[in-house]
């Protein structure tokens, strides 16, 4: 039986890797240069010649039987032999040079030189030169000692320059241009586009080598750093914001950093205070420039005025906002500290303006998350999603609308003016009106454009019987009042409207308190109304009234209260005479309780601290025992 056997040729290349799909990756063969390098790496230069000879003799003895003549088994034997001979020659050359260098072994000069002729002048010059060299070495050493002593003295009186520079780098942006250290005071991190760069130079402060005379008080350490500021950043700047009504200033505030002028006027002022004052000057100039450009571009009913370093805008009729950039030198500010007129400074206005600037700076450097990788920073999320959501032009326009800095300042100042008007009106009415009492509670947590006040109207001694509360929200241009019964009224910025509201609430409080007192005294309320339709027309609001009867039903008290005309009380009595029914034919006596005519009570002549106290006495006197 015959079997077919397949004989395949041996693979020329070795298999390096077999992939998961069964494909074989072969290793490429070595080139001639790579093969030569591989063989050269196998050379053992440490093998001695005797070993090589013995190896060759043994190889010859073994190969005599195989062939009469055979080349050397090691192809690099000749290379090694030449390298060894070269190394021997180099070693012999080194030995010859060493022997030639040492004259005790070998004299290269064929004839010895004659001794030089003595020259005393040359010897003297050589000695002077040697002494001069020695003196210069000593002088350099003394100079180094003097410098080290002065450096030690400076270190006792002056802070180290590098340590101070390290502290400065922690709070200010510094860079080195050549051999000069420059700093930057600008607000570029907050998106500033102001033309002033705010660059200052930092140098080492040099002091005199002579130590100061000893004094009893400890000396003040001078600064190790000297800061050179540009001329336009010297001095002291601040932005003065004032609210004026006609020619009277009702509120004012300053936007500045609290740097005392006396400290800046000293000769050795700390660099931190100098840089803060210079940055404040830059900040005020940049802020005023931004406000001036916004004032020119703003469209309003009364145009804004930008004249020099002052911006004037209208808030309300006869009320204006003035924003001015003030820049003075340190000496002038120190002289005018005691002579400047004091305005009505409002810390609330100043705090609101500083908070507004801080919010703008925070929004400029804190962009909403997450930050996209293919979109620019600073774009709102609504604008980024405008494309995927297919937003129309109106939606995109509304998303990019924003309020300018001047508009926000105007809104806050309007709110300040309206809040001050409201506070003044409430305080005036509370001091003028003694009955009833008006108590105002201002909330301590308010926004820059919204404030709330809760007004309680009560009668002294009868607080637990009745009180009338209502809340007033002070907004930018209007007021919103929420009464006890849930009514909401929108008021304008005119103070007369709020005054009429408070007077009407006080009038209604008297009627409600009278009804509550009647229930306590046992009287019965026949009718009441807060909008009385009879009688004369009231100049403000409507009159309120209440009609009460005694427990026996024979006494009736009528009360009419109006915001302007005050309180009127009238009393009516039922007839109790026996001749009311002269005939015996009338058997029904119910008509005997009909009230007679009303007679007004003179409240001014009655005893009592307030209206409710007098009314209580009147009810007690009319109630039979």
C-alpha positions in Angstrom: 0.0 0.0 0.0 1.5 3.3 -1.0 0.9 6.6 0.9 1.5 10.0 -0.6 3.8 12.1 1.6 3.9 15.9 1.1 7.3 17.4 1.6 7.3 21.1 2.2 10.3 23.4 2.1 11.6 24.8 5.4 10.4 28.3 6.1 13.2 30.8 5.5 11.9 33.3 8.1 11.0 32.6 11.7 7.5 33.1 12.9 7.3 36.1 15.3 3.6 36.2 16.2 0.4 34.4 15.3 -2.8 36.5 15.5 -6.2 35.4 16.7 -7.4 34.9 13.2 -4.5 32.5 12.4 -2.4 34.9 10.4 1.4 34.5 10.9 3.7 37.4 11.3 7.3 36.6 10.3 10.5 38.2 11.6 12.6 40.0 8.9 16.1 38.6 8.3 19.2 40.6 9.5 21.0 42.7 7.0 24.7 42.4 6.4 25.6 45.3 8.7 23.3 44.0 11.4 24.8 40.6 11.1 28.3 42.0 11.3 27.4 44.0 14.4 25.9 40.9 16.0 29.1 38.9 15.4 31.3 41.8 16.6 29.5 41.8 19.9 30.6 38.2 20.4 34.3 39.1 20.4 36.0 38.4 23.7 39.0 40.8 24.0 39.8 39.6 27.4 40.9 36.2 26.2 44.7 35.9 26.4 47.0 34.9 23.6 48.1 31.7 25.3 44.5 30.5 25.5 44.1 31.3 21.9 47.3 29.4 21.0 46.3 26.4 23.1 42.9 26.5 21.5 44.4 26.7 18.0 46.8 23.8 18.7 44.0 21.6 20.0 42.0 22.5 17.0 44.9 21.7 14.7 45.5 18.3 16.3 41.8 17.6 15.9 41.7 18.7 12.4 44.8 16.9 11.1 42.7 13.9 10.6 40.1 15.8 8.6 42.2 17.9 6.3 45.8 18.7 5.6 45.2 22.4 5.6 42.4 24.5 7.3 42.0 28.2 8.0 41.7 29.6 11.5 38.6 28.7 13.3 38.2 32.3 14.7 37.9 35.0 11.9 38.6 37.9 14.3 42.0 36.6 15.5 44.0 39.0 13.3 42.0 42.0 14.5 42.6 41.1 18.1 46.3 40.7 17.4 46.6 44.1 15.8 44.8 45.8 18.7 47.0 44.2 21.2 50.2 45.3 19.4 48.8 48.9 19.1 48.0 48.9 22.8 51.6 47.8 23.6 53.1 50.6 21.5 50.9 53.2 23.2 52.1 51.9 26.6 55.7 52.1 25.6 55.2 55.7 24.3 53.6 56.7 27.7 56.6 55.2 29.6 59.0 57.2 27.3 57.2 60.4 28.0 57.2 59.8 31.7 61.0 59.2 31.7 61.6 62.3 29.6 59.5 64.5 32.0 61.6 63.4 34.9 65.1 64.9 34.4 66.7 62.6 36.9 66.3 59.8 34.5 67.0 61.5 31.2 68.5 64.9 30.3 67.2 66.2 27.1 69.4 69.4 26.9 72.8 68.5 25.3 74.6 71.4 26.9 73.7 73.0 30.3 72.7 76.7 30.3 74.9 79.4 31.9 73.6 80.9 35.1 71.6 84.1 34.6 73.3 87.4 35.3 72.0 89.1 38.5 69.8 92.0 37.9 68.7 93.8 41.1 66.3 96.2 39.4 64.4 93.3 37.9 64.3 91.5 41.3 63.0 94.7 42.9 60.3 95.0 40.3 59.3 91.4 40.8 59.1 91.9 44.6 57.0 95.1 44.2 54.7 93.2 41.9 54.4 90.3 44.3 53.7 92.8 47.2 51.1 94.6 45.0 49.4 91.3 44.3 49.4 90.4 48.0 48.0 93.8 48.9 45.3 93.5 46.4 44.3 90.1 47.8 44.2 91.6 51.3 42.2 94.6 50.1 39.7 92.3 48.4 39.4 90.3 51.6 38.8 93.4 53.6 36.2 94.6 51.1 34.4 91.3 51.4 34.5 91.5 55.2 33.1 95.1 55.0 30.3 94.0 52.7 29.4 91.0 54.9 29.3 93.3 57.9 27.1 95.8 56.1 24.9 93.0 54.9 24.6 91.7 58.5 23.7 95.2 59.6 21.2 95.5 56.8 19.7 92.2 57.7 19.1 93.5 61.3 17.4 96.7 60.1 16.1 95.6 56.6 14.1 92.6 55.6 15.7 90.3 53.0 15.0 91.4 49.5 14.3 87.9 48.2 11.9 87.1 51.0 10.0 90.3 50.4 10.0 89.6 46.6 8.5 86.1 47.4 5.8 87.7 49.4 5.1 90.2 46.6 4.8 87.4 44.0 2.0 85.8 46.2 -0.3 88.8 45.8 0.8 90.6 42.6 1.7 89.6 39.1 5.4 90.0 38.4 7.6 89.2 35.4 11.3 89.7 34.7 12.3 91.5 31.5 16.0 91.5 31.1 17.5 92.6 34.4 14.3 94.5 35.4 11.4 93.2 37.5 8.0 94.6 36.3 4.6 94.2 37.9 1.0 94.6 36.7 -1.8 96.3 38.5 -4.5 96.0 35.8 -7.8 94.2 36.0 -7.4 92.0 33.0 -8.5 88.9 34.8 -11.9 90.6 35.1 -12.2 91.3 31.4 -10.7 94.8 31.5 -10.3 96.7 28.3 -8.9 99.9 29.8 -5.9 101.5 28.0 -3.9 102.1 31.1 -1.5 99.2 31.7 -0.6 99.8 35.3 3.0 98.6 35.1 5.3 99.3 38.0 9.0 98.6 38.6 10.5 96.7 41.5 14.1 97.4 42.6 16.2 96.7 45.7 16.2 99.5 48.3 19.7 100.7 49.0 20.5 102.2 52.4 23.6 104.0 53.6 26.4 102.1 55.1 26.8 104.3 58.1 24.7 102.9 60.9 22.0 105.2 62.4 22.7 106.6 65.9 21.2 104.6 68.7 17.9 105.9 70.0 15.7 104.8 72.8 12.7 103.8 70.7 13.1 100.7 68.4 13.8 101.8 64.8 11.3 101.2 62.1 12.5 98.6 59.6 12.9 100.2 56.1 11.6 98.3 53.1 13.8 96.0 51.2 11.8 96.6 48.1 11.5 99.9 46.3 8.4 100.3 44.1 8.5 102.9 41.3 5.0 103.8 40.1 4.0 105.8 37.0 3.0 109.5 37.5 -0.7 108.9 36.5 -1.1 106.3 39.3 0.3 108.6 42.0 -2.0 110.2 44.6 -5.4 109.2 45.9 -8.6 108.6 43.9 -12.1 107.7 44.8 -15.5 107.8 43.1 -18.1 110.0 44.9 -21.7 109.0 44.5 -24.3 111.5 45.7 -28.1 111.8 45.4 -29.3 115.4 45.4 -32.9 116.7 45.6 -32.8 120.3 44.2 -29.7 121.6 46.0 -29.8 119.3 49.0 -27.7 116.1 49.3 -29.9 113.3 50.7 -27.4 110.5 50.4 -23.8 109.9 49.4 -21.2 107.2 49.3 -17.6 106.6 48.2 -16.1 103.8 46.2 -12.6 103.4 47.4 -10.3 101.2 49.5 -9.7 102.1 53.1 -6.1 103.4 52.9 -5.4 106.0 55.5 -3.8 109.1 53.9 -1.4 109.7 56.8 0.3 106.3 56.2 0.8 107.1 52.5 2.4 110.4 53.3 5.2 108.8 55.3 8.7 108.5 53.7 8.9 104.8 54.4 5.6 103.5 53.3 5.2 99.8 52.9 5.1 98.6 49.3 1.8 96.9 49.8 0.0 100.1 50.8 1.6 101.9 47.8 0.4 99.2 45.4 -3.1 99.1 46.8 -3.4 102.9 46.5 -2.1 102.8 42.9 -4.5 100.0 42.0 -7.3 101.9 43.6 -6.4 104.9 41.3 -6.4 102.6 38.3 -9.7 101.0 39.4 -11.5 104.4 39.9 -10.3 105.6 36.5 -11.3 102.4 34.7 -14.7 102.3 36.5 -15.5 106.0 35.6 -14.5 105.4 32.0 -16.9 102.5 31.8 -19.7 104.4 33.4 -19.1 107.4 31.1 -19.3 105.3 28.0 -22.5 103.6 29.2 -24.1 107.0 30.1 -23.5 108.2 26.6 -25.0 105.1 25.0 -28.0 104.8 27.3 -31.3 105.9 25.9 -33.6 107.4 28.5 -36.3 110.1 28.7 -34.0 112.7 30.3 -30.5 112.5 28.6 -27.5 111.9 30.8 -24.8 114.5 31.1 -21.1 113.6 31.1 -19.0 116.7 31.7 -15.4 116.3 32.6 -15.1 113.9 35.6 -18.8 114.0 36.5 -21.9 112.1 35.3 -25.4 113.4 36.0 -28.5 111.3 35.5 -32.1 111.8 36.6 -33.7 109.4 39.0 -37.1 111.0 39.9 -38.4 114.5 39.3 -36.2 117.0 41.2 -33.9 114.1 42.2 -30.6 113.5 40.4 -27.7 111.1 40.7 -24.1 112.6 40.5 -21.1 110.3 40.0 -17.8 112.0 40.1 -14.2 110.9 39.8 -12.1 112.7 42.5 -8.3 112.6 42.3 -6.1 114.4 44.8 -2.5 114.2 46.1 -1.7 112.9 49.5 -0.8 116.2 50.9 -4.0 117.9 49.7 -6.1 115.1 51.2 -4.3 115.4 54.6 -4.9 119.1 54.6 -8.6 118.8 53.7 -9.4 116.1 56.2 -10.7 118.5 58.8 -12.0 121.1 56.4 -14.1 119.0 53.9 -17.9 119.4 54.3 -19.5 116.2 55.7 -22.4 114.9 53.6 -25.1 112.5 54.6 -23.1 109.4 54.2 -25.1 106.2 53.7 -23.2 102.9 54.3 -26.1 100.9 52.8 -25.6 102.7 49.4 -21.9 102.2 49.6 -22.2 98.5 50.5 -24.7 97.9 47.6 -22.3 99.5 45.1 -19.4 97.4 46.3 -21.5 94.3 46.2 -22.5 95.1 42.7 -18.9 95.5 41.5 -17.9 92.2 43.3 -20.7 90.3 41.4 -19.5 91.7 38.1 -16.0 90.6 38.8 -17.1 87.1 40.0 -19.2 86.6 36.8 -16.3 87.6 34.6 -13.9 85.0 36.0 -16.4 82.2 36.9 -18.1 80.9 33.8 -21.1 78.5 33.9 -20.3 74.8 34.0 -19.8 72.6 32.1 -17.3 74.2 29.8 -17.6 73.0 26.2 -14.5 71.9 24.3 -15.5 73.4 21.0 -17.0 76.7 22.2 -15.6 79.9 23.5 -15.6 80.6 27.2 -18.1 83.2 28.6 -21.0 82.2 26.4 -24.2 81.4 28.3 -25.7 77.9 28.2 -28.8 79.3 26.5 -26.7 80.6 23.6 -24.7 77.4 23.3 -28.0 75.4 23.0 -29.5 77.8 20.5 -28.4 75.8 17.5 -29.5 72.3 18.7 -32.8 73.7 20.0 -33.4 75.7 16.8 -34.0 79.0 18.7 -35.4 81.9 16.7 -33.9 85.4 16.5 -36.1 86.9 19.2 -35.1 84.2 21.7 -31.4 84.7 20.9 -31.8 88.4 21.2 -33.4 88.1 24.6 -30.7 85.7 25.8 -27.9 88.2 25.0 -29.6 91.2 26.6 -28.0 92.4 29.8 -28.1 95.4 32.1 -25.1 97.7 32.0 -23.3 98.7 35.1 -24.8 102.2 35.1 -28.3 100.9 34.8 -27.8 98.7 37.8 -26.4 101.6 39.8 -29.4 103.8 38.8 -31.8 101.0 39.9 -30.1 100.7 43.3 -30.0 104.5 43.8 -33.6 104.8 42.9 -34.4 102.1 45.5 -32.3 104.0 48.1 -34.1 107.2 47.4 -37.5 105.5 47.7 -36.5 103.7 50.8 -35.3 106.9 52.5 -38.5 108.6 51.5 -40.6 105.8 53.0 -38.5 105.7 56.2 -38.8 109.5 56.6 -42.6 109.5 56.0 -43.2 106.6 58.5 -41.1 108.2 61.2 -42.8 111.6 60.7 -46.3 110.1 61.0 -45.3 108.0 64.0 -44.0 111.1 65.8 -47.0 113.2 64.8 -49.9 110.7 65.4 -50.1 109.7 69.0 -53.4 107.8 68.8 -53.1 105.2 67.5 -49.5 104.2 67.7 -47.6 103.4 64.5 -44.7 100.9 64.9 -42.5 100.0 61.9 -40.3 96.9 61.7 -37.8 96.9 58.8 -36.4 93.5 57.7 -32.7 93.2 58.0 -32.4 90.8 55.0 -33.1 92.8 51.9 -31.8 92.9 48.3 -30.2 95.9 46.7 -33.4 96.7 44.9 -36.1 95.4 47.3 -36.9 96.2 50.9 -39.8 95.3 53.2 -41.3 97.0 56.2 -44.1 95.7 58.4 -46.2 98.4 60.0 -48.3 97.7 63.1 -51.1 100.1 64.1 -52.2 99.6 67.7 -53.6 101.5 70.7 -51.6 101.9 73.9 -53.0 99.7 76.6 -55.2 97.8 74.2 -52.6 95.9 72.1 -54.1 92.5 72.9 -57.6 93.5 71.8 -56.9 94.7 68.3 -54.0 95.6 66.0 -53.9 96.4 62.3 -50.8 95.1 60.5 -49.8 95.6 56.8 -46.7 95.1 54.8 -45.1 97.6 52.4 -42.6 96.4 49.8 -40.3 99.2 48.6 -39.1 98.5 45.0 -37.3 100.6 42.5 -39.9 103.0 41.2 -43.0 101.9 43.1 -44.4 100.5 46.4 -46.6 97.5 47.0 -48.8 97.4 50.1 -50.4 94.1 51.3 -53.2 94.7 53.9 -54.4 92.4 56.6 -57.4 91.3 54.6 -55.3 90.3 51.6 -55.8 93.4 49.5 -52.8 94.4 47.4 -52.3 98.0 46.3 -49.7 99.3 43.9 -48.4 102.8 44.9 -46.2 105.1 42.9 -43.0 106.8 44.1 -45.0 109.8 45.4 -44.9 110.0 49.2 -48.4 111.4 49.4 -50.0 108.1 48.3 -48.3 106.1 51.1 -49.3 108.8 53.6 -52.9 108.5 52.6 -52.7 104.8 52.9 -51.3 104.9 56.4 -54.0 107.5 57.5 -56.7 105.3 56.1 -55.4 102.2 57.8 -55.2 104.2 61.1 -58.8 105.3 60.6 -60.0 101.8 60.0 -58.1 100.6 63.0 -60.1 102.9 65.3 -63.4 101.4 64.0 -62.1 97.8 64.3 -60.8 98.5 67.7 -64.1 100.0 68.8 -65.9 96.8 67.6 -63.4 94.6 69.5 -63.9 96.7 72.6 -67.7 96.4 72.3 -67.5 92.7 72.3 -65.4 92.8 75.5 -67.9 95.2 77.2 -70.9 93.2 76.2 -72.3 95.7 73.7 -73.8 94.5 70.4 -72.6 95.8 67.0 -75.6 96.7 64.9 -73.7 97.7 61.7 -70.3 98.7 60.6 -68.6 99.7 57.3 -65.3 100.9 56.1 -66.7 102.9 53.2 -69.4 105.1 54.5 -71.6 106.5 51.8 -73.4 109.2 53.7 -72.2 112.6 55.0 -69.8 115.0 53.6 -67.2 114.0 51.0 -63.8 113.2 52.5 -60.7 114.8 50.9 -58.7 111.5 51.4 -60.2 108.0 51.3 -63.5 107.2 52.8 -65.0 107.5 56.3 -65.6 104.4 58.5 -68.5 103.9 60.9 -69.9 101.6 63.5 -73.2 101.5 65.3 -73.4 99.8 68.7 -76.1 99.2 71.3 -76.0 98.5 75.0 -76.9 95.1 76.5 -80.3 96.4 77.5 -80.9 98.0 74.1 -81.7 101.4 75.4 -78.4 103.1 74.6 -76.9 103.5 71.1 -73.4 104.8 70.2 -72.6 105.8 66.7 -68.9 106.3 65.7 -67.7 108.0 62.5 -64.0 108.1 61.8 -62.3 109.7 58.8 -58.6 110.1 57.9 -58.7 113.9 57.8 -61.7 115.0 60.0 -60.9 112.7 62.9 -63.4 110.8 65.1 -67.0 111.8 65.9 -69.0 110.0 68.6 -72.8 110.4 69.1 -75.1 108.9 71.7 -78.8 108.2 71.5 -81.2 107.3 74.4 -84.5 105.4 74.3 -87.5 107.2 76.0 -88.3 105.8 79.5 -91.1 108.2 80.6 -94.6 106.9 81.6 -96.5 109.4 79.4 -95.0 108.0 76.2 -98.3 106.1 75.7 -101.0 108.3 77.3 -103.8 106.0 76.2 -104.6 102.7 77.7 -105.7 101.3 74.4 -102.2 100.6 73.3 -101.1 97.3 74.8 -97.8 96.6 72.8 -94.9 98.3 74.6 -92.2 97.3 72.1 -92.2 100.8 70.5 -90.9 102.1 73.8 -87.3 101.1 72.9 -87.1 103.3 69.8 -84.0 105.5 70.0 -84.3 109.2 70.1 -82.1 111.8 68.4 -78.3 111.5 68.5 -76.2 113.9 70.4 -72.5 114.3 69.8 -70.0 113.6 72.6 -67.2 116.1 73.2 -64.2 113.7 73.4 -61.7 116.4 74.3 -63.4 117.0 77.6 -63.6 113.3 78.6 -61.0 111.6 80.8 -58.8 109.0 79.1 -55.4 108.6 77.5 -56.7 107.7 74.1 -59.8 107.1 72.1 -60.4 103.5 73.2 -60.0 104.5 76.9 -62.5 107.3 76.5 -64.9 105.0 74.7 -64.6 102.4 77.5 -65.5 105.0 80.0 -68.5 106.1 77.9 -69.7 102.5 77.6 -69.3 101.9 81.3 -71.3 105.1 82.1 -74.1 104.1 79.7 -74.4 100.6 80.9 -76.9 100.2 83.8 -75.8 98.4 86.9 
